[in-house]
Amino acid sequence: MEFLNLISNATGISSQALFVAFSGATVFCLGLVTFGLFFNANDPLRRRLKSAAGQDRPVVSQEQKKRPRDFMGLINPVAKYILPQESEEASRMKMNLIHAGFRSEKALPYFYGIKMLLALLLPLLTFLVTRLVPQWSMGVVIMAIIFSAFVGMTAPNIVVDKVKESRLKKLRNGFPDALDLLVVCVEAGLGLGSAIDRVSRDLDVSHPELADELRLVNVEMRAGVERPKALKNLADRSGLADIRGLVGLLVQTIRFGTSVADALRVYSEEFRDRRMQTAEEKAAKIGTKLLFPLVMCLFPAFFVVAVGPAVLRLIIVFSQL
């Protein structure tokens, strides 16, 4: 009744009318659900389909019956409502999850399921918390609920973006070492698959993310995936332009039958030059970036120390006149 009184005060409708409206809506929903269940239970076609499916149903052990349903079992009934309808949006979000390190097929339903739960639970939690602050008006409570729902919808995206940036940074930091080790292994006489396997084992401690990606490439090639396809999968999973360039070079080398060692050596030299140019570019920008801290922080302190005593002396002299 207190909730009805709050809505009545906010909308100007009497609490009795709101009670009648909510009661009628509740009775209508219950009747609709009861009718639907009764209709589905007495549908002859549905009963025949269930009986036919029961004949081909596999035997379920007692342990499987006692096993609790996982989170995916809760999402499946509402998956078509929470998953994006546009394939472009779904593929973009799936690629972001892959770049963040979530390569499972269940990652996309899990992600949108968590968004749905947060969008529902956070407003409910906010409403329960605001009930402890009676001096808040109904408008403030509604704004807090809307803001909590917005946070629940946007927080998973922000978390995925942060994880993606962190992982891409780790891959970018480990790529120069992996490239140098790959050049050494190939020039020592190892094949490309053996060289990738050796580099993945050597980088397992220092750069585990990149080592995991290289290990997955080797597993795909051993499983029968063509080498160019496995390398392209590496480029798609990593999302780095440097790895994509290396993969393109290796694919062309495999296609035309040229020396892999020579191609890797040339790419390593070009990559080293490009990395040096990037470092020089960042060093050249330091002077411009330091201008704002100098003007806003150091110069005021310098003027206070250098000019402050003279200004105080002038103030004392003019005050004595």
SULDA-V799609 format. One record per pair of residues at least 6 apart in sequence whose ideal C-beta (glycine too) atoms are under 7 Angstrom apart, sorted by sequence separation. I is the first residue (numbers start at 1). J is the second residue. D is the distance in whole Angstrom. If there is no record, write none. Layout:
{{I | J | D} {I | J | D}}
This chain:
{{8 | 14 | 6} {40 | 46 | 6} {84 | 90 | 5} {130 | 136 | 6} {186 | 192 | 7} {221 | 227 | 6} {8 | 15 | 4} {83 | 90 | 7} {203 | 210 | 6} {204 | 211 | 5} {253 | 260 | 5} {190 | 198 | 7} {203 | 211 | 4} {235 | 243 | 6} {186 | 195 | 5} {221 | 230 | 5} {234 | 243 | 7} {235 | 244 | 4} {5 | 15 | 6} {8 | 18 | 6} {97 | 107 | 5} {185 | 195 | 4} {220 | 230 | 4} {253 | 263 | 5} {4 | 15 | 5} {7 | 18 | 6} {97 | 108 | 6} {130 | 141 | 5} {200 | 211 | 5} {235 | 247 | 4} {182 | 195 | 6} {185 | 198 | 5} {217 | 230 | 5} {220 | 233 | 7} {234 | 247 | 6} {4 | 18 | 5} {94 | 108 | 5} {97 | 111 | 6} {127 | 141 | 7} {130 | 144 | 6} {185 | 199 | 6} {200 | 214 | 4} {217 | 231 | 7} {249 | 263 | 6} {4 | 19 | 6} {93 | 108 | 6} {199 | 214 | 6} {200 | 215 | 4} {232 | 247 | 6} {231 | 247 | 4} {182 | 199 | 5} {217 | 234 | 5} {90 | 108 | 7} {93 | 111 | 7} {126 | 144 | 5} {127 | 145 | 6} {181 | 199 | 5} {196 | 214 | 5} {200 | 218 | 7} {249 | 267 | 5} {126 | 145 | 5} {231 | 250 | 6} {231 | 251 | 6} {178 | 199 | 5} {181 | 202 | 6} {196 | 217 | 6} {197 | 218 | 5} {213 | 234 | 6} {246 | 267 | 6} {123 | 145 | 5} {126 | 148 | 4} {196 | 218 | 5} {228 | 251 | 5} {213 | 237 | 6} {123 | 148 | 5} {178 | 203 | 6} {193 | 218 | 6} {213 | 238 | 6} {83 | 109 | 7} {122 | 148 | 4} {123 | 149 | 5} {177 | 203 | 7} {228 | 254 | 6} {122 | 149 | 7} {227 | 254 | 6} {193 | 221 | 5} {83 | 112 | 6} {122 | 151 | 6} {174 | 203 | 6} {242 | 271 | 7} {79 | 109 | 6} {82 | 112 | 5} {119 | 149 | 5} {122 | 152 | 4} {177 | 207 | 7} {82 | 113 | 6} {174 | 206 | 7} {178 | 210 | 6} {119 | 152 | 4} {174 | 207 | 3} {72 | 106 | 6} {75 | 109 | 5} {82 | 116 | 5} {118 | 152 | 3} {119 | 153 | 5} {175 | 210 | 7} {174 | 210 | 4} {178 | 214 | 7} {72 | 109 | 7} {115 | 152 | 7} {118 | 155 | 6} {170 | 207 | 7} {75 | 113 | 4} {115 | 153 | 6} {118 | 156 | 7} {171 | 209 | 6} {71 | 110 | 7} {170 | 209 | 5} {171 | 210 | 5} {115 | 156 | 5} {71 | 113 | 7} {114 | 156 | 6} {167 | 209 | 6} {111 | 156 | 6} {100 | 160 | 5} {101 | 163 | 7} {97 | 160 | 6} {100 | 163 | 4} {96 | 160 | 6} {100 | 164 | 4} {99 | 164 | 5} {175 | 240 | 7} {101 | 167 | 5} {100 | 167 | 6} {171 | 238 | 6} {175 | 242 | 5} {179 | 246 | 7} {96 | 164 | 6} {99 | 167 | 7} {172 | 240 | 6} {175 | 243 | 6} {192 | 260 | 6} {99 | 168 | 7} {171 | 240 | 6} {168 | 239 | 6} {168 | 240 | 6} {186 | 260 | 6} {187 | 261 | 5} {186 | 261 | 5} {186 | 264 | 6} {183 | 264 | 5} {182 | 264 | 6} {183 | 265 | 6} {183 | 268 | 5} {180 | 268 | 7} {179 | 268 | 5} {179 | 271 | 6} {176 | 275 | 7} {10 | 138 | 4} {9 | 138 | 7} {6 | 138 | 6} {98 | 237 | 6} {99 | 239 | 4}}
